[in-house]
Structures are given as structure tokens and as C-alpha cells.
Amino acid sequence: MSATQKASGNGLDLQAKNYLDGFVQTYFTFPEDEKEQETAVKDINAYFVQNLPVISQGIQRKPSKFEGAVMMSLADNEATYKVTYSAGEVTTKEVKKGKDTTKQNVVKYHDETTLFTIPYQKVGSAYYISDEPYFSSVPDLQATENQVPTKTWSDSGKTSDSVKKDLDKFTKSLFTAYTTDGDTLKLISKGLSLNKGQEFKSLDQATYEAKGGDKYHAVVQITMKNALGTHVENYQFTIEKQKQSYFATDFKHTLPEGKKE
């Protein structure tokens, strides 16, 4: 599995990314066999071009297996990856061979995830690793409840039973056309494209707030079906009455934000 970019941006240096992807995979692929380890060290050092000053005498690499990586950021001279790898713990056990007993290394692997930051430089059209890469903890990217706005159903959608019935009927026909009939969809809406990969199953909740001039702000939740099963989707959009029919525009895939209790 090759390292892949998480989020793209304008002006991304794809050549730098390709070069750094290779370094990440090489760095975290460290075999158990001692002769193969020597080759792995040479492969890693080749990215540095020159031997960097190292004072420490206690550097020791354990066997590891690269599992995957996601590029988190790419600047002009530094890149950060979120890397998952299997780290090997080496122990020894005694093995009997006839009358003799010898010691044999046993490697047990466990998964690790880390942020891995790589200093690098570009020289002409080429690249090299310019300093020692370093590790840091993976931050928790999940927001907490008190950090996010509450999603809610609007209680201002007060329409008569007859109007709501008509608008519900239109909304059902809208999402039926959305998944089955592109020609009809164009006649009754703007902003949706035919989506034959899904099937409209039901209109589960809908409120319509009158905005004047025969316009309504719709907030709806529907159930859709695809190859994964069924799921809900939320929408906000504007419905405008046109003669004997309705027309929908300004679609958003979200519920409105409300106040926390």
C-alpha cells in the first residue's frame, strides 16, 4: 500500500510527494535478516546523499513493516505523514538441535501509528532528505460535543395541512426524479443531477417555512438505498410555486444549526 495524500491543494508539488512517498516506505521497511538490514540502511542513507553528523552511539533499528501512510501536509522544505507500521520486538528462545541447544531470535509485531515529519530540499529538479526526520504523537482530530453547533429541525415551518400535503407530494416526486428521471428532474429543479446509483425509499421528516411570494424553505430528511444498504440524507432547499406546480432550488446537504440547550 503506497502512501497517499489526504487532502490536495493548489500548487501541490506532485514530484516532491512522489519522492517523499518512496522515502517513507523505505524508512519503515526494515527486515529481520542482518544482511538484508545492511541493504535497507544503504537504501535509507541514499536519500540523504551525505552522511549527517551523528554523536549518539545508541542508535538501534528494530525490524518493521510499512503498512500505509497519509500525507498530512507538504511545505516547501518539510512534509508530515501519518504512518501506520508494524513494529517488531526481538526476543530469543532456546532451540534444541539434537543434543545441542542454540538460541534463535523471535520477532513479534504490533501495529503503531505516528506522525513522521521529513525535512527535505529541492535542488534543480531533484530532491534529497536534508536532515533527520522526527516523530510526534498523532493528534485527536475528532471534535467534542461542546465544540460543534447543534443540528435541529426548525419549529417555524408552520403551514396548513393542505399546503404541507402538496409540498410533501412534490418533495417525494422530486427525489424520485432525482434517482430515476433526469428529464423530469430538470423541469422541477435546479442544482441536482441525476443519481441512478441510489434509490429513493421514503420521506421521513419535512418542514416548510413560508418565505412570502409563494416561496418555502424546506428542511427534509429522506431514506435512500444503494449497494451498501439504506441510509439517511438531509437537505435544505427552496421551493417556489409556479402556476400549478413547484420548482426547487438552492440545495444544501445539511440540517440547520440550532441553539444548545
N, C-alpha and C positions, 0 to 999 in steps of 0.2 A: 504494500500500500504506500503510495507516494505521498509526500507532504503536499497539502493543498491549501490554497488561500481561503480564508474565511470570508473576508469582505473586500471587494475590489474598489478602487478609487481612480479618479482621473490621473493620468500620468504615471501609472504603476510601471516600474521597470521590470518587465517580464523576464528579461535576461538575467537580472540580478536574482530574481526569485528562483529561476530555474537552477542557477549556480548554488544558491543557498539551500535549496531543497536537497540537492545532492550531498552537500556537506552535512546536513542534519542526519540524513540516512546513514552516511558513512560513519559519523561520530558515534551513533548509538548502536551500531552493529559491531560487536566485539566478541569474537569466537572464544570457545573454551580451549582449543588446542594452542599450545605455546608458539609453535611455528606460524600458525595462522594469525596469532596475535601480533607477531612481528610484522607481518604483511599489513595488518589493519593499522598499526601505528604509522607505518610508512604512508599509507593512503590518507590518514588524517593529517599528518605533517605536511603532505604535499600541498594542502590548501593554504598553509601559512607562508609558503615559499622560503622564508628564512626561519632560523631557529630563534625563538623568543627567549629572553633571559629567564631562567627558572632557578630560584635559590633553594626551594624546598627539595628535600631528599626523600620525602614520604609519599610521593605520588604513586598510586596503585590503581590500576583499572581492573574491575571485575567483569566477567562475561555479561553481555547484554544483547537483547534482540530488539531491533526497531519495530514498533507496531504501527505508528502513524503520527502525523503532525498536522497542525493547522497554523498557518501564518497569522499572527495577531496584529503585527504592524511591520511596516517597511519604510525606513527613512533613508536619507542619502548615505549614511555610514553605519547604520545599525538596524538589525532585524530581530524581531522576537517571535518565537514559535511556542505553541502549546504542544508538548511532545508526550506521547504515551509509549512506554517501552517496558520490556521485561528485564528486571534486574536479577542477576544470578548471585546466589550465596554459595560459596565454595566450602565444602566440608570434606573430611577424609573418613574413609572407613577401611577396616581391615578385610582383606580378601584372601582366602586360603587357596593356594595352588599346589596341590599335592601335599607334601609335608611342610612346605614353606608358607609364610604369611606375608603379604605385601599390602601396602597402603594405596588406596585408589581414591582419586578426587570424585566427589559427587556434587553436582550443581543443581540447586533448587531455585526455580524462578518465581518471581512475584511481580505483579504489574505496578508501575509507578507512572505518575503524571506530573510534569513540571513545566514551568516557563523557562525557555532556553534563549538567551539573548546573545547575538553574534555581532561583534564589531567587524566591519569589512570596509574595503576601499575599492574604488574603481580606478583602473589605470588604462587610459585609452579605451579600448573596447573589452578589456579583460578585468577580472576581479581577483581578490585574494582576501583571506581572513587576516585582519590587521592586528588583532590582539586576542587574548584568551577569552573564550566565551564564558558566560556565567549563568548561574541558575537562580531562580526565585520561585516563591510559592505561587500557585495558581489562585487568583482572587475569585471570590464567590460573585458571580455575575447575576445571581438571582435577586431581584428587588424584594424587599419585605412589604408586608401589608400596609404599614403606615407610610410607605413611600409612594404608593400609587393611588390615583383617583379611583373612586368607586364608580362602577358601571351600573346603570339603573334604567328602569323603564320610566318614561315620562308619564306623570299623572295628569298632564294638561291636555291629553288627547281626548277631549270631550266632544264627541259627535253623536248625532242622533242614531238610533238603531238602524234606520233605513239607509242612512249615508254610510255607516260603518259596514253594513252588509254589502253595499255596492262596491266600496273600496276593497273589502276582503275578496270579493269576486274578481275584481281587476287584478289585485296582487297575486292571486293564485294563477290567473291566466298569464300574467307577466312572467312568473318563474317557470311555468310550464313551457312557454315560448322560449325562455332562456336556455332550456335544455333540449328542445325538440325542433323549433321552427325559427330559423334566422330571419325569414321574410316578415313574419308576424312581429317578431321582436323589434325590427326596425320601425314598424308602423306605430308601436305603442311605447317606445322608449328610446333614450339616447344615453350611451355610456356603458351598456352591456354588450358583450359579444357572445355569439352562440357557443354553448358549452355542452357538447354532446357527451363528454366524459362523465357527466353526472345525471342523476335523475331526481327531479323534484318530487318529494314524498308528501309533505304537509306544511301548512301554515300554522305554526304553533302559538304565536302571540303577535298581536299587531295593535298599535295605537296610531291615531291620525289626529294631528293638531291642525285646526283650521288657521290659515295664514291670510285669509282675505283674497278676494279676486279669484275665487274658485280654486285656490291652491291649498294643499295639505302637506304637512311634514309627517312622513311615515317612519315609524320605527318598528321593524318586524324581526322575528326570529323564525327561521324555516328549518325543516329537516331535509337533508339531501342524502343521496345514496351513490356510492361509487364502488370500485373494486375492493376497497378496504372495509366496506360496511356502510353504516349510516352515521351522520354527524350533523351538528347544528351549525348554521351560519347566521350572522347578524348583519342587518342592513339598516341604513338611514337613506331616505331619498325623498324627492319632492314629487307629488302627484298634482297635475293640473287638469281640470275638466275642460274638454274641448268638444263642444256641441254635445253629442250623445255618448261620447266615450272619454277616456282618460289617457294621459301621457305622462311617463315617468322620466325624471332626470336627476342629476346630481347625486349619484350613488356613492355611499361610503360603507365600507365593511366594518362597522363598529356600532356599539351602543353608545348613547350619550353619557357624559360624565355627570355624576350627581354629588351630593354632599355626604360626607361621612357622618354617621350617627354619633 
